[in-house]
Amino acid sequence: MATSEPVGIFGSVSTTDIVNYIRGILSSEPDTAYFSLEPADIHFLGLEDGVDRLKALGRWEVEISVSGSALGQGDSPREAVRKVVEILPE
């Protein structure tokens, strides 16, 4: 049964969950020890401003704001990286 509507999930995936996942990936890299990323740096695209949780299965585009200092570029302005988060059934 195909549907174009998002399928709701029990619970949610929050910006904090995404930050923790990214931190877990970066923890094995010694050069990223200084890297600072907070839930406020994650924005879900295509949803209302301020939404900090995904409550449905599917592919969601997120924008991750990273400061230049986190990239080793001094105090340069924040740059955004766009990635896709896919929420799958367990």
C-alpha positions in Angstrom: 0.0 0.0 0.0 1.7 3.2 -1.2 0.9 6.5 0.4 2.3 10.0 -0.1 1.5 11.0 3.5 4.2 10.6 6.1 3.7 7.5 8.3 3.7 8.5 12.0 6.2 6.9 14.3 6.0 6.1 18.0 8.2 8.8 19.6 10.3 11.2 17.5 13.7 12.1 16.3 14.9 15.3 17.7 17.7 17.8 16.8 19.5 16.5 19.9 19.3 12.9 18.5 20.9 14.2 15.3 23.7 16.1 17.2 24.4 13.0 19.3 24.7 10.9 16.2 27.1 13.3 14.5 29.2 13.6 17.7 29.4 9.8 17.8 30.7 9.7 14.2 33.2 12.5 15.0 34.4 11.0 18.2 36.7 8.5 16.4 38.5 11.4 14.7 41.2 13.1 16.8 41.1 16.3 14.7 37.4 17.0 15.7 37.9 17.2 19.4 37.4 20.9 19.3 34.3 20.7 17.1 31.2 22.3 18.7 27.7 21.4 17.5 24.5 22.1 19.4 20.8 21.2 18.7 20.2 24.9 17.8 22.6 24.3 14.9 20.2 21.8 13.3 17.2 23.0 11.2 14.6 20.8 9.5 13.9 22.2 6.0 10.4 22.3 4.6 8.8 22.4 8.1 7.7 25.3 10.2 10.4 27.4 11.8 11.2 26.2 15.3 10.2 22.5 14.7 12.8 20.4 16.5 11.4 16.9 16.2 10.5 14.6 13.3 7.5 12.5 14.0 7.1 10.5 10.8 9.0 8.0 8.7 10.6 9.2 5.5 13.5 11.3 4.2 14.0 14.7 5.7 16.4 17.4 4.6 18.3 19.1 7.4 20.6 22.1 7.5 23.5 22.0 9.8 25.0 25.4 10.6 28.7 25.2 11.4 30.9 28.1 12.5 34.2 28.8 10.8 36.0 28.3 14.0 34.6 24.7 14.2 36.1 24.2 10.7 39.5 25.6 11.8 38.8 28.9 9.8 38.9 31.4 12.7 35.9 33.6 13.3 34.5 33.3 9.7 30.7 33.4 9.4 28.6 30.2 9.9 28.3 27.9 6.9 25.4 25.6 6.3 25.7 22.0 5.2 22.6 20.2 3.9 22.1 16.5 4.5 19.2 14.0 4.3 18.1 12.2 7.4 16.1 9.0 6.7 13.8 7.6 9.4 13.1 3.9 8.9 10.9 1.5 10.8 12.8 -0.5 13.4 
